[in-house]
Amino acid sequence: MNRLLIILTLLILHSFAEANNRIIVSKKKLQLYVVSAENDTIFQCPVACGMNMGDKKCSGDKKTPEGTFKITNMYDATSWKHDFNDGHGMRIGAYGPLFFRLNVPQFNDIGLHGTIFPESIGTRSSDGCVRMHNEDIKRLYPYCFIGMTVIIEKDE
């Protein structure tokens, strides 16, 4: 019985520690980090951010918002479509395999997601979301949960 209690206690402590992990996106470095409560980087990958510098103010400004947000939903996005207005029409899988929606005030469509444009990673090329390689969003998934804090730093 004592052994079971110890195992349960360790599992609860581990879950609590993971619940204190947070994501930090550096728009300046074009990097995403998962940071533990002890400030250890436990995951890192390159990203693409909004084409334009600065904080998102209006739809269509092609800026990535700055501030502290929460993940509100985690979706399988494999069948999602988007028209990039590049003459190729609607493309299935435009957001990669996963999309993690953020609670950005006034904007319902900002998130962390994969991409059909892997060459865009490491550049300022999105409409405002944080893009990453499809394999990286899959590797990020186990660290994430609804309610997780996401800090998007300023460009400067």
N, C-alpha and C positions, 0 to 999 in steps of 0.2 A: 504494500500500500504506500509506504514512504517513497519507493522508487517512482511510482505513478505520479505522486504529488510533485516530486522534483521535476519530472519530465513535463508535466502540465505547467508548472511555474516557469520553466525555461521557455516553453512555447509561447506563453503569454508575454513574457519579457521580450522575446524576439519580435513578436507581432507589434508590441508597443514601440520598440526601437524603430522598426520599419515604418510605422505610422508617423514618425518624426522626420523621415526623409523628405527632401524637397528637391524640386527641379529648379535650376538656374540656367537661364538662356543669356549668353553674352552676345548681343548684336554686334558689338565691336569686334570680337574674336570669331564670330560665326560658329560658336560652340554651345552645346547643351551638356549640362552636368547634372547628375543625381548626387546630392550631397547628404550625408548622414547627419544625425543630431550632433555628432562629435566633429562635424565639419570635414569629414573624410570624403573625397570624391570616390564614389563606388561605381560610377558609369560615366562615360564621356563619348560624345560623337560630334561630327561636324554637322552644320545645319545651313539652310538658306533662310533668309529673312526678307522682309519687305524691300522692294526696289528703292523706295525713298527713305531717307533718314528722318528721325524724329518720331514722336508719339502719334499714334493713330487718332485722328480727329473726326474723319467722316468716311463713309463708305466710298470706295474707289480711290482713296488717296495713296494706296499702295505702301502704307506704313505698317510696321508691326507695333502693336501697343506696348507700352512700357508700364511697369508696375507689378503688383502682386495679385495673382488670380488663383482660382481653384479649378481643378478638373471637375466638370459637372457630368460628363458622359464619356464612355469609352465604346466606340463603335467598330464593328467589322465594316470596312469601307470598300471591300473588294468590288462590289457591284455599283458603287457610286459613279456618276457621270459628271463631266464638266466640259464645256466648250471654251477653249482658250482663245477663241477668235483668231486662230492662225490658219484657217481654211481647211482644217481637218475635221471640223464638226465635233459632235459629242464623243468623248473618249471614256470608255469604261475603265475603271481602276485609276482614275486621275489622282486620287488621294492615297494611293497605295493600299496596303492591306488593313491599316488601322487609322482611326481619327479620334483624338482625344480633345473634346470640346472644352473651351475655357469660358469662365463667366466674365467676359469683358463687357462692362456696361455699354449699352447702346449698340452692341454688335453681337449677333447670335451665331456668326459663322467663323469665328476665329478658333484655331486649334493647332495642335501638334499632329503631324501626319507624315505618311510616306509620300512618294511621288513617282510619276511616270517619266520624270526628267532627272535621272540621277546625275547628269552633268551639271545641273544647277546647284548642287550642294557645294557650300563654300562660297556662294555668291549672294549678292543682293538681287533677288529675282522673283520673289513671291508677291502676291497681292496683299499680304499682311500676315498670313499664317507662318508657322515655323515648320519648314519641310526638313525631312531627313531621308537618308537611304532607307529603302524598304526593309532591309535586314536589320538596320539600327532601330527602327520603330518596333520591330518584333523583339529585339533584345531588350528594349526599354520597357516593354509591356509588363514583365513580372515585377518591376519596381513600382509601378503606378497603381493608383486606386482613386476612386471617386472621392473628392474632397482634398486631394493632395495639393499642396501649395506649389505654384509655379511663379517664379520671379523672373520677369523679363527686364534686363538692365537697359539703361539708356545707351544711346549710340556713343556718347562722348566718353 
